[in-house]
Structures are given as C-alpha cells and as structure tokens.
Amino acid sequence: MSKATQLQEALDHAEANVQHMATWSQRQLAERLELVHIQSQLAEEKKDTAALQLLEVWRSQLIAARLLKTEHGIADVPSEIKQAVAEIEIARMQTDERREVRRDDQATPRAVRKPALQSQQAENQLGLF
C-alpha cells in the first residue's frame, strides 16, 4: 500500500483509530510513540516527505489516544494474543486439576461391585423357588 493511500486512510479513519488506540495500555502507546519518533528520524534522513506526513498523522493520533485514555479513564483491552494465552493457561490449570482428582480417585480402593444385571438376575432366580 502506498504512503499516499495510508495517509488518506489514516485521515479518513482518524476518530476510529484514536478510539481503538485508547484501549491500548499506556506502555503500548508510549512504545508505539517512540517507534514513530525513530521512524520519523529515519524518514527525515532519507528526505521522505510522504513518510514524514504519514508518521506525523500517526504521532498526533497516538497523542490524542493517550489524552483520551487519561481524561476518560478508558480501561486497557488485552490483545487477542494475551487473551488466548490466558485461556490456554486456564484450560491447562483445569486439566491439571482433573488429573489430580483422577489420580486421587484411582489411589483409593473401591468396593467390588457386581454389575447391576448380574444382581438383578440373582434376585429373579431366588423368586423361582
């Protein structure tokens, strides 16, 4: 995608971008802002004005997102990867608990029981006499 197209999309969707970024953690926003700063320095060295314009729009959106987050106390929304990892951890803990219960269950001796069908047949045979 060309920088001109990216710039136009960033401008067209500025409000949605800012609202979405406001759900990121302050740490993520700070890291992304630092990355944009580094990219801006590189673009300036290469005299890439299109990249500089795009990066300036992103920078302003990141700052707006940080302000929006702070002013409105917007909670962090975990990334999909973090959510998936958390779900995997929960499933693993549940599996470990089940294994432990099964181990405990197998360790305790059970009374020997006759199958239900055999005990029913024995009662029927007694009734014949």
C-alpha positions in Angstrom: 0.0 0.0 0.0 1.4 3.4 -1.0 2.1 6.0 1.6 -0.5 8.3 0.0 -3.1 5.7 0.4 -2.1 5.0 4.0 -2.1 8.7 4.7 -5.6 9.1 3.3 -6.9 6.1 5.3 -5.3 7.4 8.5 -7.0 10.8 7.9 -10.4 9.2 6.9 -10.5 6.9 10.0 -8.8 9.2 12.5 -11.5 9.2 15.1 -11.9 5.4 15.0 -8.1 5.0 15.1 -7.9 7.2 18.2 -10.7 5.4 20.0 -9.2 2.0 19.2 -5.7 3.1 20.3 -7.2 4.5 23.6 -7.9 0.9 24.6 -4.2 0.0 24.4 -2.1 0.2 27.6 -0.1 3.3 28.4 3.0 1.3 27.9 1.9 0.2 24.4 1.1 3.7 23.4 4.4 5.0 24.7 6.3 2.3 22.8 4.4 3.0 19.6 5.1 6.7 20.0 8.8 6.0 20.5 8.8 3.8 17.4 7.1 6.6 15.3 9.7 9.0 16.6 12.5 6.7 15.4 10.8 6.2 12.1 10.4 9.9 11.7 14.1 10.5 12.2 14.9 7.8 9.6 12.4 9.4 7.1 13.9 12.8 7.7 17.4 11.5 7.0 16.1 10.0 3.7 14.2 13.1 3.0 11.0 11.1 2.5 8.3 13.7 2.9 5.4 11.3 2.2 6.6 9.1 5.1 7.0 12.1 7.3 3.5 13.3 6.7 2.1 9.8 7.5 4.2 9.5 10.6 3.1 12.9 11.8 -0.6 11.9 11.5 0.1 8.7 13.4 2.0 10.6 16.1 -0.9 13.1 16.5 -3.3 10.2 16.7 -1.2 8.4 19.3 -1.0 11.6 21.4 -4.8 12.1 21.1 -5.3 8.5 22.2 -3.2 8.9 25.2 -5.1 12.1 26.2 -8.5 10.4 25.6 -7.4 7.4 27.7 -6.2 9.6 30.5 -9.2 12.0 30.5 -11.9 9.3 30.3 -10.2 6.6 32.3 -10.5 4.1 29.4 -9.6 0.6 30.5 -7.0 -1.4 28.7 -8.3 -4.1 26.4 -5.9 -7.1 26.3 -4.6 -8.1 22.9 -6.0 -11.2 21.3 -2.8 -13.0 21.9 -2.8 -12.2 25.6 -6.4 -13.3 25.8 -5.6 -16.6 24.0 -2.6 -17.2 26.3 -4.8 -16.6 29.4 -7.5 -19.0 28.1 -4.8 -21.6 27.4 -3.5 -21.2 31.0 -7.0 -21.6 32.4 -7.6 -24.7 30.4 -4.2 -26.1 31.5 -5.0 -25.5 35.1 -8.4 -27.2 34.8 -6.7 -30.2 33.1 -4.1 -30.4 35.9 -6.9 -30.3 38.5 -8.8 -33.1 36.7 -5.7 -35.2 36.5 -5.1 -34.7 40.2 -8.7 -35.8 41.0 -8.3 -38.8 38.8 -5.1 -39.8 40.5 -6.6 -39.4 43.9 -9.7 -41.4 42.7 -7.5 -44.2 41.4 -5.4 -44.4 44.5 -8.4 -45.1 46.8 -9.6 -48.7 46.7 -13.2 -49.3 45.6 -15.5 -51.9 46.9 -16.0 -54.7 44.4 -19.5 -54.4 43.0 -21.4 -56.9 40.9 -22.7 -55.4 37.7 -26.4 -54.4 38.0 -27.5 -57.0 35.5 -26.0 -59.9 37.5 -27.5 -58.8 40.8 -30.9 -58.5 39.1 -30.6 -62.0 37.6 -29.7 -63.4 41.0 -32.8 -61.8 42.6 -35.0 -63.2 39.8 -33.6 -66.7 40.3 -34.4 -66.6 44.0 -38.0 -65.7 43.3 -38.5 -69.0 41.4 -38.1 -71.1 44.5 
